[in-house]
Amino acid sequence: MAIPRKPVKDVEEFIKTAKVEEKPAIKEESTQELPKVKKFLIELPYDLWMKLKMKAVQEGRPLKDVILDILRKGAE
């Protein structure tokens, strides 16, 4: 059984019918307003991770937010 071939499109016709999606212009001012964020990978002992995860579940918050709150309190 042969594999059916796709119909060949004319290049000029493809260019004429192609749609260009316009992206909204990003203002330089709006990018400066965003706070800078630094991401990094951290290894946690399983027991500590489980305690933090359980605390996050009990509070109904993401684990990331619980860890950030603890770090902010410790940095004060």
Number of C-alpha atoms within 10 A of each C-alpha: 3 4 5 6 6 6 6 6 8 8 8 8 9 10 9 8 8 8 8 6 6 6 6 6 6 8 8 8 8 8 10 9 8 8 7 7 5 5 5 4 5 5 6 9 7 9 9 10 14 12 11 17 18 13 15 17 13 9 11 10 12 12 16 11 11 18 14 11 11 11 11 10 8 8 7 5
